[in-house]
Amino acid sequence: MGALEDAREAAAQPVGARRGQLTNVSGVARLLSIDAGTARATVSFRGSQGFELPYLGADTDYTGITTVLVLCNPMAGGRAEFVLGPIGVVDEDTAGPAPVVPTGTVTEKATILPTWSGTWRVIRSAWDRWNIDRYGGRSDLYQGDDYGSGTLIGLATYGDQIKNLGATAITAAVVSARRNGSGGSTAQLVLQGAPHASQPAGAPSPTGTTAAASAAVAIDQWCQVTLPSDVRENLRTGAAKALAAVGGTYSGWGGTATAGSMVISLTLTRPA
């Protein structure tokens, strides 16, 4: 039996348990596009709108492929979660009807609050070892190096809140932050995207373009940081689920204990 026949048989099995065993752990989906740079495939499963999944095999040739075998999660209603490999031939019974193309999009606003925030102290290789009983407390974000602190990296996490909006694009993202009482007369917040949905066990891993506040601000003042396009896109797809404070000028910034601080204001588009 070939791969296509195996996939058809697997896709035909009902979701759920049979004789104490989980079934329907694979199925056939339509392949809409491949992004080799991010190793993610856009697929339609059971007639759904297109959505992204990671795929197996960076060297696999998907040229001309229209259907793929996907790994499904029987504990989540048979949801497709991973592309296992190419099949090649469209089969309406297994791949389902072609997705309905939206006739338009709508523009919306969204406000995203941090779910957790804190500071990594590099010389201690630990979280929450700096000024935890001062200013905004443990949840404040610090950046830079002064007063014997060693390098500090603040982090605010947002979980899947942004990815779950289902946006086709995020056209603007502005972060508001309030400076706490620590540091020099003025300081400028610098942010970078990071993949952490919640507090990581070890050091944060910020990546991508950095974005600085429009101006340095004094103690107890507010600033705004406009996020660049690559950070917005990573937040949209879920590649980034956090923002890290990575500036070189020592300063502290309010986190979850400071109302309105590290809050992201989004402008997004989604299917109508």
C-alpha positions in Angstrom: 0.0 0.0 0.0 1.5 3.4 -1.0 1.6 6.6 1.0 -1.6 8.0 -0.6 -3.5 4.8 0.3 -2.1 4.9 3.8 -3.1 8.5 4.2 -6.7 7.8 2.9 -7.1 5.0 5.3 -5.8 7.1 8.2 -8.0 10.1 7.3 -11.1 7.9 7.1 -10.8 6.7 10.7 -13.1 8.5 13.2 -11.7 10.8 15.9 -11.8 9.4 19.3 -10.9 6.1 21.0 -11.7 2.6 19.8 -11.1 -0.4 22.0 -9.0 1.7 24.3 -6.8 3.1 21.5 -6.6 6.6 20.0 -7.4 6.8 16.3 -7.2 9.3 13.5 -3.6 10.4 14.1 -3.1 11.5 10.5 -5.0 12.9 7.6 -4.7 14.6 4.2 -4.7 18.4 3.8 -4.4 20.7 0.9 -1.0 22.4 0.6 -1.5 26.1 -0.2 2.1 27.4 0.2 5.5 26.6 1.6 7.8 29.1 3.4 11.2 27.4 3.4 12.7 30.3 5.4 10.5 29.7 8.4 10.0 26.0 7.7 6.2 26.4 7.9 3.5 25.3 5.5 0.1 26.9 4.9 -2.6 24.2 4.6 -6.3 23.8 4.5 -7.7 20.8 6.4 -11.3 19.6 6.0 -12.2 22.7 4.1 -10.8 25.2 6.6 -9.2 28.6 5.9 -5.5 28.4 5.4 -3.4 28.1 8.5 0.3 27.5 9.2 1.9 24.3 10.4 5.6 23.3 10.9 6.7 20.7 8.3 9.2 17.9 8.3 12.3 17.8 6.3 14.0 21.0 5.2 15.4 19.1 2.2 12.0 17.7 1.1 10.9 18.9 -2.3 7.3 20.2 -2.3 7.4 21.6 -5.8 4.1 20.9 -7.5 2.7 19.2 -4.4 -1.0 19.9 -3.7 -1.7 17.5 -0.9 0.3 16.6 2.2 0.0 14.1 5.1 -0.6 15.9 8.4 -0.3 14.6 12.0 -3.5 15.1 13.9 -4.2 15.4 17.7 -7.0 13.0 18.6 -7.2 14.6 22.0 -8.1 18.0 20.4 -10.8 16.8 18.0 -8.4 15.6 15.4 -6.8 19.0 14.9 -3.9 19.0 12.4 -0.7 20.0 14.1 2.3 19.0 11.8 3.0 18.3 8.2 4.6 14.9 7.8 5.4 15.0 4.1 4.1 15.4 0.6 1.5 13.1 -1.0 0.9 14.9 -4.3 -2.5 14.2 -5.7 -5.7 16.1 -4.7 -8.4 13.8 -3.5 -11.7 15.5 -2.6 -12.7 12.8 -0.1 -9.6 13.2 2.0 -8.4 16.7 1.4 -11.8 18.2 1.6 -13.2 21.1 -0.5 -11.0 24.1 -1.4 -11.0 26.8 1.3 -13.4 29.6 0.9 -11.4 32.7 0.0 -12.5 35.8 2.0 -14.1 38.5 0.0 -12.5 41.2 2.0 -10.8 42.1 5.2 -11.6 44.3 8.2 -9.3 46.5 10.3 -9.5 46.3 14.0 -7.8 47.6 17.1 -6.6 45.3 20.0 -5.0 46.0 23.4 -2.7 43.3 24.7 -1.7 43.2 28.4 1.4 41.3 29.6 0.7 38.0 31.4 4.1 37.9 33.3 7.1 40.2 33.6 10.4 40.2 35.4 14.2 40.7 35.0 17.0 38.3 34.3 20.3 39.2 36.2 23.1 37.8 34.1 25.8 37.6 36.8 23.4 35.6 39.0 22.0 33.5 36.2 18.6 34.0 37.8 15.3 35.8 37.6 14.1 38.4 40.1 17.4 39.2 41.8 17.3 42.9 41.4 15.2 45.6 43.3 12.4 43.1 44.0 11.2 45.1 47.0 11.5 48.6 45.5 9.4 50.6 43.0 7.1 48.3 41.2 8.5 45.2 42.8 9.5 41.9 41.3 7.5 42.4 38.1 9.5 45.5 36.9 11.7 45.2 33.9 15.3 46.4 34.0 17.8 46.9 31.3 21.5 47.9 31.2 24.2 47.7 33.9 24.8 50.0 36.9 25.0 50.1 40.7 26.8 46.7 40.6 23.9 45.0 38.9 25.7 43.4 36.0 23.8 43.2 32.8 20.0 43.1 33.2 17.4 42.0 30.7 13.7 42.6 31.3 11.0 40.5 29.9 7.3 40.8 29.4 5.3 37.8 28.1 2.0 37.8 26.3 1.3 34.1 25.7 -0.8 33.3 22.6 -3.0 36.4 22.9 -1.7 38.0 19.7 -1.5 34.8 17.6 -5.1 33.9 18.6 -6.4 37.1 17.1 -6.1 35.4 13.7 -4.8 38.5 12.0 -3.7 38.4 8.4 -1.4 41.4 9.1 -0.5 43.6 12.0 0.0 47.1 10.5 0.9 48.9 13.7 2.1 48.0 17.2 2.9 50.5 19.9 4.1 49.6 23.4 3.5 52.0 26.3 5.8 51.8 29.3 6.2 53.8 32.5 9.7 54.3 33.9 10.1 53.5 37.6 12.2 55.4 40.1 15.6 53.7 39.4 18.4 55.1 37.3 19.7 58.4 35.9 17.8 61.5 35.0 16.7 60.2 31.6 16.7 56.8 29.9 15.4 55.3 26.7 13.6 51.9 26.6 14.8 49.5 23.9 12.8 46.4 23.1 13.3 43.2 21.1 11.1 40.3 20.3 11.5 37.0 22.2 9.8 33.5 21.8 8.7 33.0 25.4 5.0 32.5 26.1 5.7 32.6 29.8 8.7 32.9 32.2 11.5 30.8 30.8 13.5 28.6 33.1 16.8 30.1 32.0 18.0 33.3 30.2 15.7 35.1 27.8 16.5 34.7 24.1 15.6 38.0 22.3 16.1 38.0 18.5 15.4 40.3 15.5 15.3 44.0 15.1 15.5 46.3 18.2 13.1 49.2 18.6 13.8 52.2 20.8 11.4 54.6 22.4 10.9 57.8 20.4 12.7 59.8 23.2 14.4 59.3 26.5 12.2 60.0 29.5 12.6 61.1 33.1 11.8 59.0 36.2 8.0 58.2 36.5 7.3 59.3 33.0 5.7 57.4 30.1 7.2 56.5 26.8 6.1 54.7 23.6 8.0 52.2 21.5 6.8 51.6 17.9 7.6 48.0 16.9 9.1 47.4 13.4 7.5 45.1 10.8 9.5 42.0 11.5 8.6 42.1 15.2 5.0 42.7 14.3 5.0 39.7 12.0 6.7 37.4 14.6 4.0 38.4 17.1 1.3 37.7 14.6 2.5 34.2 13.8 3.5 33.4 17.4 7.2 33.2 16.6 7.5 36.0 19.2 5.3 35.9 22.3 7.3 38.3 24.5 9.2 41.5 24.5 12.6 41.9 26.1 14.1 45.2 27.4 17.7 45.2 26.0 18.8 48.8 26.1 22.3 49.6 27.3 21.3 52.5 29.5 20.4 51.3 33.0 16.8 51.9 33.9 13.7 50.2 35.3 10.2 50.0 33.7 6.9 49.0 35.0 5.6 45.5 34.3 2.4 43.7 35.3 2.2 45.6 38.6 2.0 48.9 36.9 -1.3 49.5 35.2 -1.0 50.3 31.5 2.8 49.6 31.3 4.2 47.2 28.7 0.7 47.1 27.1 0.7 46.7 23.3 -1.8 48.6 21.2 -2.3 46.8 17.9 -3.9 47.7 14.5 -4.6 44.6 12.6 -6.5 43.2 9.6 -8.3 39.9 9.5 -10.7 38.2 7.1 -14.2 39.8 7.0 
